[in-house]
Amino acid sequence: MILQALAIILLCIWLYKKNSGSVPGPPILPFCGSAPFLLLFDTKMISYPYRMMHKVAQKYGNVMKVGLGMQDWYVLSSFEEIQEFSMSDFSVSHLPSKTFDELYSFDRPLGIIFPDGALWKHQRKFGVKTLRQLGVGKSSLEDKMVLESSKLVQYMNQLINGKSGVVAMSDFFDLPSLNIIWGLINSSRFEYTDQKLKEQIQLINKFTMESTIGPLVAMRSLKYVPPFSLIYSDIKNNMDKFKLFIRNLVSSETERFREDEELKGYIDAFLTEKNKTSSEFYEDEQLIVTMIDFFTGGSGTMSKTLAYGILYCTLYPQVAEKVVKELEEYTSHLPVITLASRNELVYTEATITEISRLASVLPIAPPRKTTGDIQVGKYTLPKGSLVQMNLYAMHRNTEHWGDPEVFRPERFLKDGKFVQDEWVQPFGYGKRKCIGESVARNNTFLMFSNMMRNFKFSPAPSHPLPTTEPVGGLTIGPQEYSVLVESRI
């Protein structure tokens, strides 16, 4: 009886300490955290953690504390809090995950997106400098993007025989978007019919689009528990194949590389730097994981945003009509739309921004672990805190947007001009924001506007359109869908 009483007392003390902090949130229990209470908000919380956290935040606020398994997390759900947190020097440390590193990397954090400390600072700086050297922000890269958009239009015309046809769109932009990124890597491009590359994209998608990947990498013990153990094994097998594919590509480029020749892409720049320095930051596995970063963080997010764009314009034909009317008014005399027309195409720009907001293809920014106390609003996140930034929730904040679930491009127009809203942050925010943001924004504009000007998209008989409910995990995209495509020319 004494031991039982002591256990109850200790449990009460533990519960009091866990749940008596100033940051609001659902109750936290031993072992299971807040899971029983989170289920009350969304029974599909394992598959849609970002949606569940959004619902919980509507009750507890834009800064809340949630127990996930044995870990306590602080979740930020609005722009002000995310901005205040992200601009702190104590916010840049990425949360280490052995499970994630096993799957994505080589048992340790490498690349540009996920490492920490000196490696992250050095490689991010090198990455930004190299991308500028390769044309990011210059007309030379725009020319490549415009050419890719032209080839995309030609390819669609081939598929529909210049007239009309039913086309699957959920993965239609995968290879075109990858070509933009791959052009920066080694100045080459892939044919849209390249079946081998399509298979490789499917392998990486099985990792990034796995709905349970978030809990799996956050709670290491799940990899040993069915059905997560089977999911882990499947992802590991696919990622090992994909990493071998990238390794072979890097090996091939390394054999071709000649230091006295003009740089052909990021790989050449990396190898040049490797030969100039003895730094441990320029090893083969670092380059391989950086290439994976380009695959996932670059082409994947672009293609899913574009796929969502066609879906939304098919579901909302009145929006599509306004976009097409504007494109015809300002660009009908042009063989292809370029960035020079962007300032005139205000409704098109507003539509793309609204698509990016609702798509939220990166629903939760890579998690962080604070290296010092950070003040967020009226709350202090202590050193060592685990933090999630829910971009999905920020893009659906009712207090800011008013009608967040409504597809309404007009919210970004004022007095006939496009007005950017700082609450739209599809690429993350702060010191770890995606270094390829400008590439993604420009390419999305070019491909979307050229496709909309050249083709009409409408529901196809016997191919009912899905809802806009997403599928995926680390990144999300539309459900599989096909549309009737008709040439406007």
ABEGO torsion letter per residue (X at the ends): XAAAAAAAAAAAAAAAAAAABABBEBBBBBGAEAAAAAAAABAAAAABAAAAAAAAAAAAEABBBBBBEABBBBBBABAAAAAAAAABAAAABBBBBAAAAAAABBGBBBEAAABBEAAAAAAAAAAAAAAAAAGBGBAAAAAAAAAAAAAAAAAAAAAAGGBBEBBBAAAAAAAAAAAAAAAAAAGBBBBAABAAAAAAAAAAAAAAABAAAAAAAABAAAAABOAAAAAAAAAAAAAAAAAAAAAAAAAAAAAABBAABBBAEAAAAAAAAAAABABAABBAAAAAAAAAAAAAABAAAAAAAAAAAAAAAAABAAAAAAAAAAAAAAAAABABBBAAAAAABAAAAAAAAAAAAAAGABABBBBBBBABBBBBEABBBBBGBBBBBBAAAAAABAAAAGBAABBBAAAABBGGBBBBBAABBAAEBEAABBAAAAAAAAAAAAAAAAAAAABBBBBBBGBBBBBABBBEBABBBBBBBBBBBBBAX
